[in-house]
Amino acid sequence: MRKLHIIVKGIVQGVSFRYFAVYNARHFGIHGYVKNLYNGEVEIKAHGEQQSLQIFLDKIKLGPPAARIDDIKIEEDPEQIEYDSFEITY
């Protein structure tokens, strides 16, 4: 099980990016959350198997049609929290 903390920069708010992330995370068995940040970025905590996480990341790098991804910061997530689903948080 791998745990990632992801920050997505670009045009990622107001373009259904969070719903896109939820759909793909649930489809590939990823647990965690996605939320909009006050600075216009999107934060994702994604926990799952390596292969599933890679496919999920590939989808996130593309984003939904109206999004424009300028940069993605991916780090290992040091938190010990275990998520049992993938949700939008506020």
Phi and psi in radians as a Rosetta constraint file:
Dihedral C 1 N 2 CA 2 C 2 CIRCULARHARMONIC -1.982 0.35
Dihedral N 2 CA 2 C 2 N 3 CIRCULARHARMONIC 2.544 0.35
Dihedral C 2 N 3 CA 3 C 3 CIRCULARHARMONIC -2.165 0.35
Dihedral N 3 CA 3 C 3 N 4 CIRCULARHARMONIC 2.181 0.35
Dihedral C 3 N 4 CA 4 C 4 CIRCULARHARMONIC -2.125 0.35
Dihedral N 4 CA 4 C 4 N 5 CIRCULARHARMONIC 2.556 0.35
Dihedral C 4 N 5 CA 5 C 5 CIRCULARHARMONIC -1.996 0.35
Dihedral N 5 CA 5 C 5 N 6 CIRCULARHARMONIC 2.121 0.35
Dihedral C 5 N 6 CA 6 C 6 CIRCULARHARMONIC -2.163 0.35
Dihedral N 6 CA 6 C 6 N 7 CIRCULARHARMONIC 2.325 0.35
Dihedral C 6 N 7 CA 7 C 7 CIRCULARHARMONIC -2.063 0.35
Dihedral N 7 CA 7 C 7 N 8 CIRCULARHARMONIC 2.181 0.35
Dihedral C 7 N 8 CA 8 C 8 CIRCULARHARMONIC -1.938 0.35
Dihedral N 8 CA 8 C 8 N 9 CIRCULARHARMONIC 2.217 0.35
Dihedral C 8 N 9 CA 9 C 9 CIRCULARHARMONIC -1.998 0.35
Dihedral N 9 CA 9 C 9 N 10 CIRCULARHARMONIC 2.592 0.35
Dihedral C 9 N 10 CA 10 C 10 CIRCULARHARMONIC 2.361 0.35
Dihedral N 10 CA 10 C 10 N 11 CIRCULARHARMONIC -2.602 0.35
Dihedral C 10 N 11 CA 11 C 11 CIRCULARHARMONIC -1.612 0.35
Dihedral N 11 CA 11 C 11 N 12 CIRCULARHARMONIC 1.580 0.35
Dihedral C 11 N 12 CA 12 C 12 CIRCULARHARMONIC -2.239 0.35
Dihedral N 12 CA 12 C 12 N 13 CIRCULARHARMONIC 0.030 0.35
Dihedral C 12 N 13 CA 13 C 13 CIRCULARHARMONIC -2.025 0.35
Dihedral N 13 CA 13 C 13 N 14 CIRCULARHARMONIC 2.469 0.35
Dihedral C 13 N 14 CA 14 C 14 CIRCULARHARMONIC 1.382 0.35
Dihedral N 14 CA 14 C 14 N 15 CIRCULARHARMONIC 0.250 0.35
Dihedral C 14 N 15 CA 15 C 15 CIRCULARHARMONIC -2.253 0.35
Dihedral N 15 CA 15 C 15 N 16 CIRCULARHARMONIC 0.362 0.35
Dihedral C 15 N 16 CA 16 C 16 CIRCULARHARMONIC 1.155 0.35
Dihedral N 16 CA 16 C 16 N 17 CIRCULARHARMONIC 0.446 0.35
Dihedral C 16 N 17 CA 17 C 17 CIRCULARHARMONIC -1.111 0.35
Dihedral N 17 CA 17 C 17 N 18 CIRCULARHARMONIC -0.738 0.35
Dihedral C 17 N 18 CA 18 C 18 CIRCULARHARMONIC -1.101 0.35
Dihedral N 18 CA 18 C 18 N 19 CIRCULARHARMONIC -0.728 0.35
Dihedral C 18 N 19 CA 19 C 19 CIRCULARHARMONIC -1.166 0.35
Dihedral N 19 CA 19 C 19 N 20 CIRCULARHARMONIC -0.644 0.35
Dihedral C 19 N 20 CA 20 C 20 CIRCULARHARMONIC -1.061 0.35
Dihedral N 20 CA 20 C 20 N 21 CIRCULARHARMONIC -0.778 0.35
Dihedral C 20 N 21 CA 21 C 21 CIRCULARHARMONIC -1.122 0.35
Dihedral N 21 CA 21 C 21 N 22 CIRCULARHARMONIC -0.764 0.35
Dihedral C 21 N 22 CA 22 C 22 CIRCULARHARMONIC -1.069 0.35
Dihedral N 22 CA 22 C 22 N 23 CIRCULARHARMONIC -0.842 0.35
Dihedral C 22 N 23 CA 23 C 23 CIRCULARHARMONIC -0.982 0.35
Dihedral N 23 CA 23 C 23 N 24 CIRCULARHARMONIC -0.855 0.35
Dihedral C 23 N 24 CA 24 C 24 CIRCULARHARMONIC -1.218 0.35
Dihedral N 24 CA 24 C 24 N 25 CIRCULARHARMONIC -0.677 0.35
Dihedral C 24 N 25 CA 25 C 25 CIRCULARHARMONIC -1.085 0.35
Dihedral N 25 CA 25 C 25 N 26 CIRCULARHARMONIC -0.829 0.35
Dihedral C 25 N 26 CA 26 C 26 CIRCULARHARMONIC -1.121 0.35
Dihedral N 26 CA 26 C 26 N 27 CIRCULARHARMONIC -0.665 0.35
Dihedral C 26 N 27 CA 27 C 27 CIRCULARHARMONIC -1.119 0.35
Dihedral N 27 CA 27 C 27 N 28 CIRCULARHARMONIC -0.621 0.35
Dihedral C 27 N 28 CA 28 C 28 CIRCULARHARMONIC -1.803 0.35
Dihedral N 28 CA 28 C 28 N 29 CIRCULARHARMONIC 0.188 0.35
Dihedral C 28 N 29 CA 29 C 29 CIRCULARHARMONIC 1.280 0.35
Dihedral N 29 CA 29 C 29 N 30 CIRCULARHARMONIC 0.535 0.35
Dihedral C 29 N 30 CA 30 C 30 CIRCULARHARMONIC -1.619 0.35
Dihedral N 30 CA 30 C 30 N 31 CIRCULARHARMONIC 2.422 0.35
Dihedral C 30 N 31 CA 31 C 31 CIRCULARHARMONIC -1.951 0.35
Dihedral N 31 CA 31 C 31 N 32 CIRCULARHARMONIC 2.693 0.35
Dihedral C 31 N 32 CA 32 C 32 CIRCULARHARMONIC 2.467 0.35
Dihedral N 32 CA 32 C 32 N 33 CIRCULARHARMONIC -2.467 0.35
Dihedral C 32 N 33 CA 33 C 33 CIRCULARHARMONIC -2.733 0.35
Dihedral N 33 CA 33 C 33 N 34 CIRCULARHARMONIC 2.925 0.35
Dihedral C 33 N 34 CA 34 C 34 CIRCULARHARMONIC -2.362 0.35
Dihedral N 34 CA 34 C 34 N 35 CIRCULARHARMONIC 2.472 0.35
Dihedral C 34 N 35 CA 35 C 35 CIRCULARHARMONIC -2.681 0.35
Dihedral N 35 CA 35 C 35 N 36 CIRCULARHARMONIC 2.636 0.35
Dihedral C 35 N 36 CA 36 C 36 CIRCULARHARMONIC -1.324 0.35
Dihedral N 36 CA 36 C 36 N 37 CIRCULARHARMONIC 2.461 0.35
Dihedral C 36 N 37 CA 37 C 37 CIRCULARHARMONIC -1.800 0.35
Dihedral N 37 CA 37 C 37 N 38 CIRCULARHARMONIC 2.735 0.35
Dihedral C 37 N 38 CA 38 C 38 CIRCULARHARMONIC -1.115 0.35
Dihedral N 38 CA 38 C 38 N 39 CIRCULARHARMONIC -0.375 0.35
Dihedral C 38 N 39 CA 39 C 39 CIRCULARHARMONIC -1.554 0.35
Dihedral N 39 CA 39 C 39 N 40 CIRCULARHARMONIC 0.130 0.35
Dihedral C 39 N 40 CA 40 C 40 CIRCULARHARMONIC 1.650 0.35
Dihedral N 40 CA 40 C 40 N 41 CIRCULARHARMONIC -0.062 0.35
Dihedral C 40 N 41 CA 41 C 41 CIRCULARHARMONIC -1.564 0.35
Dihedral N 41 CA 41 C 41 N 42 CIRCULARHARMONIC 3.004 0.35
Dihedral C 41 N 42 CA 42 C 42 CIRCULARHARMONIC -2.124 0.35
Dihedral N 42 CA 42 C 42 N 43 CIRCULARHARMONIC 2.364 0.35
Dihedral C 42 N 43 CA 43 C 43 CIRCULARHARMONIC -1.867 0.35
Dihedral N 43 CA 43 C 43 N 44 CIRCULARHARMONIC 2.394 0.35
Dihedral C 43 N 44 CA 44 C 44 CIRCULARHARMONIC -2.290 0.35
Dihedral N 44 CA 44 C 44 N 45 CIRCULARHARMONIC 2.308 0.35
Dihedral C 44 N 45 CA 45 C 45 CIRCULARHARMONIC -1.873 0.35
Dihedral N 45 CA 45 C 45 N 46 CIRCULARHARMONIC 2.134 0.35
Dihedral C 45 N 46 CA 46 C 46 CIRCULARHARMONIC -2.279 0.35
Dihedral N 46 CA 46 C 46 N 47 CIRCULARHARMONIC 2.103 0.35
Dihedral C 46 N 47 CA 47 C 47 CIRCULARHARMONIC -2.115 0.35
Dihedral N 47 CA 47 C 47 N 48 CIRCULARHARMONIC 2.273 0.35
Dihedral C 47 N 48 CA 48 C 48 CIRCULARHARMONIC 3.102 0.35
Dihedral N 48 CA 48 C 48 N 49 CIRCULARHARMONIC -3.044 0.35
Dihedral C 48 N 49 CA 49 C 49 CIRCULARHARMONIC -1.248 0.35
Dihedral N 49 CA 49 C 49 N 50 CIRCULARHARMONIC 2.606 0.35
Dihedral C 49 N 50 CA 50 C 50 CIRCULARHARMONIC -0.912 0.35
Dihedral N 50 CA 50 C 50 N 51 CIRCULARHARMONIC -0.865 0.35
Dihedral C 50 N 51 CA 51 C 51 CIRCULARHARMONIC -1.133 0.35
Dihedral N 51 CA 51 C 51 N 52 CIRCULARHARMONIC -0.744 0.35
Dihedral C 51 N 52 CA 52 C 52 CIRCULARHARMONIC -1.138 0.35
Dihedral N 52 CA 52 C 52 N 53 CIRCULARHARMONIC -0.699 0.35
Dihedral C 52 N 53 CA 53 C 53 CIRCULARHARMONIC -1.107 0.35
Dihedral N 53 CA 53 C 53 N 54 CIRCULARHARMONIC -0.676 0.35
Dihedral C 53 N 54 CA 54 C 54 CIRCULARHARMONIC -1.139 0.35
Dihedral N 54 CA 54 C 54 N 55 CIRCULARHARMONIC -0.735 0.35
Dihedral C 54 N 55 CA 55 C 55 CIRCULARHARMONIC -1.129 0.35
Dihedral N 55 CA 55 C 55 N 56 CIRCULARHARMONIC -0.751 0.35
Dihedral C 55 N 56 CA 56 C 56 CIRCULARHARMONIC -1.034 0.35
Dihedral N 56 CA 56 C 56 N 57 CIRCULARHARMONIC -0.808 0.35
Dihedral C 56 N 57 CA 57 C 57 CIRCULARHARMONIC -1.075 0.35
Dihedral N 57 CA 57 C 57 N 58 CIRCULARHARMONIC -0.692 0.35
Dihedral C 57 N 58 CA 58 C 58 CIRCULARHARMONIC -1.051 0.35
Dihedral N 58 CA 58 C 58 N 59 CIRCULARHARMONIC -0.711 0.35
Dihedral C 58 N 59 CA 59 C 59 CIRCULARHARMONIC -1.164 0.35
Dihedral N 59 CA 59 C 59 N 60 CIRCULARHARMONIC -0.776 0.35
Dihedral C 59 N 60 CA 60 C 60 CIRCULARHARMONIC -1.086 0.35
Dihedral N 60 CA 60 C 60 N 61 CIRCULARHARMONIC -0.653 0.35
Dihedral C 60 N 61 CA 61 C 61 CIRCULARHARMONIC -1.115 0.35
Dihedral N 61 CA 61 C 61 N 62 CIRCULARHARMONIC -0.473 0.35
Dihedral C 61 N 62 CA 62 C 62 CIRCULARHARMONIC -1.468 0.35
Dihedral N 62 CA 62 C 62 N 63 CIRCULARHARMONIC -0.736 0.35
Dihedral C 62 N 63 CA 63 C 63 CIRCULARHARMONIC 1.231 0.35
Dihedral N 63 CA 63 C 63 N 64 CIRCULARHARMONIC 3.043 0.35
Dihedral C 63 N 64 CA 64 C 64 CIRCULARHARMONIC -1.257 0.35
Dihedral N 64 CA 64 C 64 N 65 CIRCULARHARMONIC 2.912 0.35
Dihedral C 64 N 65 CA 65 C 65 CIRCULARHARMONIC -0.958 0.35
Dihedral N 65 CA 65 C 65 N 66 CIRCULARHARMONIC -0.651 0.35
Dihedral C 65 N 66 CA 66 C 66 CIRCULARHARMONIC -1.464 0.35
Dihedral N 66 CA 66 C 66 N 67 CIRCULARHARMONIC -0.139 0.35
Dihedral C 66 N 67 CA 67 C 67 CIRCULARHARMONIC -1.446 0.35
Dihedral N 67 CA 67 C 67 N 68 CIRCULARHARMONIC 2.753 0.35
Dihedral C 67 N 68 CA 68 C 68 CIRCULARHARMONIC -2.312 0.35
Dihedral N 68 CA 68 C 68 N 69 CIRCULARHARMONIC 2.015 0.35
Dihedral C 68 N 69 CA 69 C 69 CIRCULARHARMONIC -1.606 0.35
Dihedral N 69 CA 69 C 69 N 70 CIRCULARHARMONIC 2.032 0.35
Dihedral C 69 N 70 CA 70 C 70 CIRCULARHARMONIC -1.660 0.35
Dihedral N 70 CA 70 C 70 N 71 CIRCULARHARMONIC -0.584 0.35
Dihedral C 70 N 71 CA 71 C 71 CIRCULARHARMONIC -2.814 0.35
Dihedral N 71 CA 71 C 71 N 72 CIRCULARHARMONIC 2.579 0.35
Dihedral C 71 N 72 CA 72 C 72 CIRCULARHARMONIC -2.314 0.35
Dihedral N 72 CA 72 C 72 N 73 CIRCULARHARMONIC 2.208 0.35
Dihedral C 72 N 73 CA 73 C 73 CIRCULARHARMONIC -1.838 0.35
Dihedral N 73 CA 73 C 73 N 74 CIRCULARHARMONIC 2.154 0.35
Dihedral C 73 N 74 CA 74 C 74 CIRCULARHARMONIC -2.150 0.35
Dihedral N 74 CA 74 C 74 N 75 CIRCULARHARMONIC 2.178 0.35
Dihedral C 74 N 75 CA 75 C 75 CIRCULARHARMONIC -2.328 0.35
Dihedral N 75 CA 75 C 75 N 76 CIRCULARHARMONIC 2.747 0.35
Dihedral C 75 N 76 CA 76 C 76 CIRCULARHARMONIC -1.165 0.35
Dihedral N 76 CA 76 C 76 N 77 CIRCULARHARMONIC 2.427 0.35
Dihedral C 76 N 77 CA 77 C 77 CIRCULARHARMONIC -1.597 0.35
Dihedral N 77 CA 77 C 77 N 78 CIRCULARHARMONIC 2.005 0.35
Dihedral C 77 N 78 CA 78 C 78 CIRCULARHARMONIC -1.367 0.35
Dihedral N 78 CA 78 C 78 N 79 CIRCULARHARMONIC -0.190 0.35
Dihedral C 78 N 79 CA 79 C 79 CIRCULARHARMONIC -1.076 0.35
Dihedral N 79 CA 79 C 79 N 80 CIRCULARHARMONIC 2.562 0.35
Dihedral C 79 N 80 CA 80 C 80 CIRCULARHARMONIC -1.686 0.35
Dihedral N 80 CA 80 C 80 N 81 CIRCULARHARMONIC 0.122 0.35
Dihedral C 80 N 81 CA 81 C 81 CIRCULARHARMONIC -1.206 0.35
Dihedral N 81 CA 81 C 81 N 82 CIRCULARHARMONIC 2.369 0.35
Dihedral C 81 N 82 CA 82 C 82 CIRCULARHARMONIC -1.852 0.35
Dihedral N 82 CA 82 C 82 N 83 CIRCULARHARMONIC 2.223 0.35
Dihedral C 82 N 83 CA 83 C 83 CIRCULARHARMONIC -1.761 0.35
Dihedral N 83 CA 83 C 83 N 84 CIRCULARHARMONIC 2.554 0.35
Dihedral C 83 N 84 CA 84 C 84 CIRCULARHARMONIC -1.969 0.35
Dihedral N 84 CA 84 C 84 N 85 CIRCULARHARMONIC 0.142 0.35
Dihedral C 84 N 85 CA 85 C 85 CIRCULARHARMONIC -2.798 0.35
Dihedral N 85 CA 85 C 85 N 86 CIRCULARHARMONIC -3.095 0.35
Dihedral C 85 N 86 CA 86 C 86 CIRCULARHARMONIC -2.208 0.35
Dihedral N 86 CA 86 C 86 N 87 CIRCULARHARMONIC 2.128 0.35
Dihedral C 86 N 87 CA 87 C 87 CIRCULARHARMONIC -2.354 0.35
Dihedral N 87 CA 87 C 87 N 88 CIRCULARHARMONIC 2.845 0.35
Dihedral C 87 N 88 CA 88 C 88 CIRCULARHARMONIC -1.503 0.35
Dihedral N 88 CA 88 C 88 N 89 CIRCULARHARMONIC 2.275 0.35
Dihedral C 88 N 89 CA 89 C 89 CIRCULARHARMONIC -2.091 0.35
Dihedral N 89 CA 89 C 89 N 90 CIRCULARHARMONIC 2.901 0.35
